[in-house]
Amino acid sequence: MNLFYVKMIHVACVAASYALFFLRGVWLMQDSSMLRRRWVKVVPHVTDTLLLVSAIVLAVGIQQYPFIDNWLTAKVIGLVFYIGFGMVAFRFGKTMRTKITAWVAAQLVFFYIVAVARTHSPLPFLAM
């Protein structure tokens, strides 16, 4: 498959994943019943799976790999933090303040990951 199309799938999944994450956070703050709907629990997992698979295909396609290429290592480490903050926000946070703080932190990490992807630098704000 042409890497251009894989990248388009990847970028579309990034946008969808973030939109769903943001929306779920808004619903969390509103204590909305939408968070308990089945599709809200399933669709993010499907989107994130496609996102991860397309990321792996891209990495192999451009022959750059985490723990070899610094910028991909930074993205993987950022992803671990993003997932961790997301878990605190939606599952393990005990108070609403903790959940919202983790939700905001996850978004900051998300934007860091996007900046790393755009600049191919683990210090993207210095590379701009």
N, C-alpha and C positions, 0 to 999 in steps of 0.2 A: 504494500500500500504506500502511496505517495506520502512523504512526511508532512507536506503542506496540509493535507487533509487530517492527518493525525494531530497536528498542531491546532487546527481549527476545532477539532473535537475537544482537545485538551482545554483550550481557551473558553469554549462554550461551557464545558463542565466546571471550570473555575468560576465563571460568572453565575451559573446556576447554583453551585455549591454555596457561594457567598450569599446570594440572594436568599436562599433557604435558611442559612444560618442566621442572617440578619432578621428575617421574618420570624423565625422561631424565638429569637431573643425579644423581639417586640411582644410577641404573644406571651412569653414568660413574664415580662413586666406587667402585662395586663391580666395575668392569671387567666388566660383564655382557654376555653375548652378545646380550641383548635389543636393544641399541643397533644391532645389525647387521641386524635384521629389517626387511623391506621396509615393512611398515605403519608402523613407527616413523619411517621416513624420509619417508613420503608423507602420513600423516594430519596432522602439524603444518602442512604447507604448505597443505593444503585448509582446515583450521581458520583459519589466519592469513589466507588469501585471503578467506574469508567475513567474517572480522573486519574486514578493511580495506574491503571493499565496503560492509558495513553502516555503517561509520564515515563513509564518503563520503556515503551516502544520508542519514544522520542530519545531517551538516553542511549539506548542501544543504537538507534539510527544515526545519531550524531557522534557516537563513540566517545561519550563523556559519561563518567560514572561517579556516584557518591563515594566518598572516602578516597578518591583519586583526584577528582576535580573539585577544588575548594568551593566553588559557587553551588554545585549540586549537594555537597556536604552540608552547606549552610541551609539549603532548602529542606533537606531531610531533617536536620535538627530543628528547624523552624516548624516543620510539619508535626514533629513529636510534641513540641510546646503547644501548637495550635490544637491538637487533639486533646492534650491534657487540660488546657483551659476550657475547651468545649465540654469535656466530661464534668469538670467542676461546675460549669454554668448550668448544664442540663440534668445532671444526675447527682453529683456528690456535694454540691454547695449546701450548707445548712441554713444560711440566711439569704434573704433576697439581696442584701448588700454584697455578699460573697459571690452570689450567682452573677449579678450585674457586673461586678469588678472583673470576674473571670471572662465574661462575655466581651467586655471592652478590651481586655488584654488579648483575647483570641483574635479580635479584629486587628489590633495593632500588629500582631505576629503575622496575620494574613497579608497585610499591606507590606510588611517587610519581605515576605516570601515573593510577592509579586514584584517588588523592586529588585530583588536578587535575580529573578527570572529575566527581567528586562535588561539589566546591566551586566549579567554574568559575573557579578562581583559579590563576595560575602559582606562587603561594606558598601552597599549600594548608594548610600547617601553621600559618601565621599567620592564615588565614581561619577556622579552626575555633574 
